[in-house]
Amino acid sequence: MNLKKNLSILTALAVFQAFAVLPASAQSTDQSETTPVNKATVKSVEVLKKEQTISESDVKSGAETQPTQNDATEEVSPETTEPPATDVTPVEPVTETETPEAEAEEGETPAPAPVEVEQPSAGNQSLQGSTGGDLTLYMNSNKMMQDGKTYLAGQPMAVKNGVSYVAIRALVDRVGYDVKYDNTTKETIIISGEDELRFKTNSTIYTVNGESRSMKGPAYQEKNTFMVPLTSITQALNITYTVNQSAKTVVLNLNTKPAASFTVQKEIFAGDVVTYTTKSSSPKGLAIVDERWTGRQDIFDQPGTYTVTYAVQDSSGQWSDPYSLTIKVEKPNLPPVAMFTTDKEEYKMGEKITYIDQSTDDENAITKTVWDNNALAFFVPGPKTVTITVTDKHGASDSYTKTINITGETLYSLSDFNQLFTPVGDKFTFNGGEVPAMEKVPYTYTDEPSLLIRSNSPETVNTEGIVYQESSFGQTRFMIHHVNNTGKRVKMYVIATNNNPYTAVFEQQNMGFAGPTPFATVAGKLSIDKWFKSIQTGVDTKKMYILPGESKLILTELNAIPMKEGQVISLYSDTFSDYTLDYNVIMIDENKDPFEALATLPVLDRDGVHNRGTYPNATRVITYDQEVGSKPARLPLGDNSSDPNLEGTDPMAHTIASNAGNFGVLYKITLNNVAPRTLISFNPRGGKYSGVALVNGQVVQLASDSRSLSAPNEQGVLHRTGSFGESVTIIFSAAPGSNLPVNLLFTPLPQEK
């Protein structure tokens, strides 16, 4: 009876499938075992070369080969629902020597070398195989070696249509992964820690953690054995392997040790608490149960270089390789030293004070300076304390306070002082009620041909749609200003379509784009600022060709970043096309294709408050040759009187439109005779204003530090003339989000004392 039982076991072992290995070229350094070269082996080597694109030099050097990133790009093959094979788990033989394989006839699979095998135990039937060291596979053989022991593999490797296949169960058992079958989805599943691979019979598609990937050939069943391309497993699980051509072996480089690493903060100073951030994992998905450190200190008392090592242990008892990090501990950071002086210790009321910052830092790394009470002048007598606070790049700070004395004598009144000494780009208060009584500069203007497309209504967009449609050729200016109120993330696009029988040239000449931001005035000011700088530098020039019948995205800065709910974008750009182009400005869900969405989008109605329209002659040229500045005067802009609104059309509503405030109009103002000692300033009259202007080619902030000017009692300094008359050029355009009208003020400067 025992004899029968033993014979049954040996018979079961005899039907274990042969496992063939995907080979690649390499020189052997171990000649202890030789396999005769046969045509089947050569064929397998050629297939591996083709699959891995191994070079001739790699073959000779025995280089380690990494799996490529993609198995293939073939389409998915039809799937079947055949259940997985039940190829048996290879068993451990007890043999010290092996007989070389006999050379096979052409087209045959060589017989395996004879080995003595143990009777399988219950432990050998587990899906989780022994996973010690690297796994050596023998080409055209059913042998596998691991930790000095020989194992029998499953079904031999098969080459079909240039793809090398292996029996999935025999491989993953030795590698140490779980394999199971999902009856619901008809999928064979490999589980490695947190990674999950799923295969279907007759399909070239498999999934890795739910992500679909392609194989060069479909998985299939062969004599109740499930066969898959070897590279689909090695690539998905990042298993590298070394190919030895002369020894006819492939060594899978298995690493079952856990991995450990850690980081510390970028800069560490002696005496600081060190923050260690650790990271550990197990390729088998085992729990990390222990850790050990060498050289770790929570506080390093002395500067210098220290080596800290970290390792972890998993629940199977394996320790990771030690991970070491060299930590450079700097000497303790010294805070900066705050200091300033003034040009005098005592001043009259209204006398300008010069502050000289003398703060220092040992690394010359002061990143922030804050003054308190450093007025340019004081107009009340008595002692005045002024404080400076400086902060270095490490966050350390220091303050210094100095007291100066203000006498009872007056040098300048507040009004005179502000006119004389407020820096260009800063603002001061005055009696704005006097401005309407000032004489108007009796200017006239001419227009330059430039078509303005003003897309600003609905300013707050509540649903996806087309916010503007227009056709134009030649010089065209876009002004686009909108708020997202759709309740989701959106993008805005401008689509240009060429419906001519000729190829059209479209040129973007400059670009001023700002946002997305929740603040309309910020977006408006920054868009004008960037537009003017782009006009100066020409860095945003782009040219494209649009074929007959073709649509292209233009002004792509607009759609670079999605808009969140409540955010604003603002754009200015001058463009040119040699043929008429049809433009659509749209707002859609961030994930939609603009070309596909365009055909189904509704044209949105105006909001009844803000302005949209197409306006010709949008560049207004003002040249004034008479003297200004010898007496108080003002030059109004955007008032619809001295500066009439542009008249145009709303092409979607088919109505006449008036450009209230003349937003989008570019003013080129040349004052050829500004009197000596004249203050030129900017005074809003319609409400808060935040923007910029170009004065003699220089960008001037209309209230610096992102502050706005308030109507009617604030003015921002644009320019002062010196002892001689000057010609002054001012380039201006109303910033979206701000209020019109505004005045340019010309005021004679008081005499300096």
C-alpha angles and dihedrals in degrees: 000000000000090000090054091049092051091048090051092052092048089049090053090050091050091062094056105126120249114246118216120200131224103241134201132181126278140135117256122235092184115065095173091113129035128195117197113245113245135170094259090056091048090050091052091049091051091050092051091049090052094047095047100028091228112185124228089250090055090053092054097043098045090233120186111254124216119207115253120249100246128039096205146315100237121133120259113277121222111279128230129202097227109144120242124274121260097219107169125250111260115251133225115256122205103224134131100192134033133208115233114252118261116246111259127223116254111288094013128112110239115245115250120258111262113263135176112238133196123236104263116252128210089263091059091063094064118115088225105075130198109283109190119134134344118320118236117205123194120221114244091000137100092226126113125177128204129165090354094305127113121227132188117240131210131249113353119260112269128205112214123173090341095309123117115223130195135189104263100211097052092051101045093045091060093041089054105245131131120248127194141155128243108213092191098056096025091233133142109224130205116195122198111172105296093347121097126190121192126195132184128201114258093009128118089201124086129168131232111199089336095311115120119233133177130239126203090240138016123266112249145178121252118181093332091313122119110226126196136169107273093224092061088068099037093049097044093049096037094241111165123200140194121222121211110193100188094045091043092228140130117203116204107211102225121186114186096164118112117250127231135188140152142191135207132202117288097249125033124185127193108269095024122121109251117223113213115199110193132199126189138164143167121227087214093050093247123155119261105236106171144019137192134199133201121196095002117152125174089209125024108209097195132044117249144091120302133183117217122188128197133188136169136206126218127215092266090062098253118139123214123239108271115264114212130194128187110223121200112207113200126208111268114287114255113218118238120263115238117213140149139166134201127224090244138017096222132038140183120241108277093018115136114248121211115210118200115199110215099168117143139194128194090232095036086238107133105150103174135036122185125184126199121201095351094148117175086234139355125227100192119070124239140066116325124196119212123189133197123194121191129189128197128216091267093057096254114137142186135191135208128192127199129186122216128183127235115203127214093252119102123222101171134005117240092255094049093045093052093050092049104040114019103118120248107268094028127099139225136188126250141154100292091181089079094061099081089057092056117106114261118236102244096225129164127200144207128207133236116213106258124136113222119210104195111192104183106120126109081031089180106049114207101181141020114278151102110306095182140014125184144143123223145157133191120020111007131171122202122207111181122175122162143150123220111233098153095109093242142065112282142174130218122220139183111212119195117199125192109212093170126104088238134071110259127214116220120191127190104206101183140349137214111179130161134175164339089215135138091235118081095193091052092051092046095049095045093048091055091044092052092043093055092046089049090052088053098047105028090215094135098058113133133172130196138172120228116200124220109285092009127130123204138177114249132184087031094178083081094065099036095099128033118242117235122213111292096014125132132215127194128190138180123179138157114216141174134207129180094212133036112277127192113230129202121186109198141176117207142156110293092242098052126100107244095214093050093044096049096076093057101040121110122230106248123229124240116263095232093237109061129053135253129167149115113263128185124214094031096165111079117198118202118185117177120183101178121094118272128184102042087101133015112284140155137215111207121211128188094012097121088231114066085015107036120207117259112254120219144127141279100228095196097048092035092227138124113265132202118205100229109206090006092254109182093029113125113217119205105192121184118184105189098185115039109166122241116272095019125154113215111196141166121239123183117215104179101054138288117356131193120175148098140255135202110237116186088337096310124112110238122192116230091223113352129233091046091290120141132229116243125217132270108358104046131075131186120219113242104167146338124209120219133221092310134054118262144194109239127194120201124187113196141169127174112257117233112247092034131097134250151247108056136176133220105217125209113197130173109240120238118249114270118240 
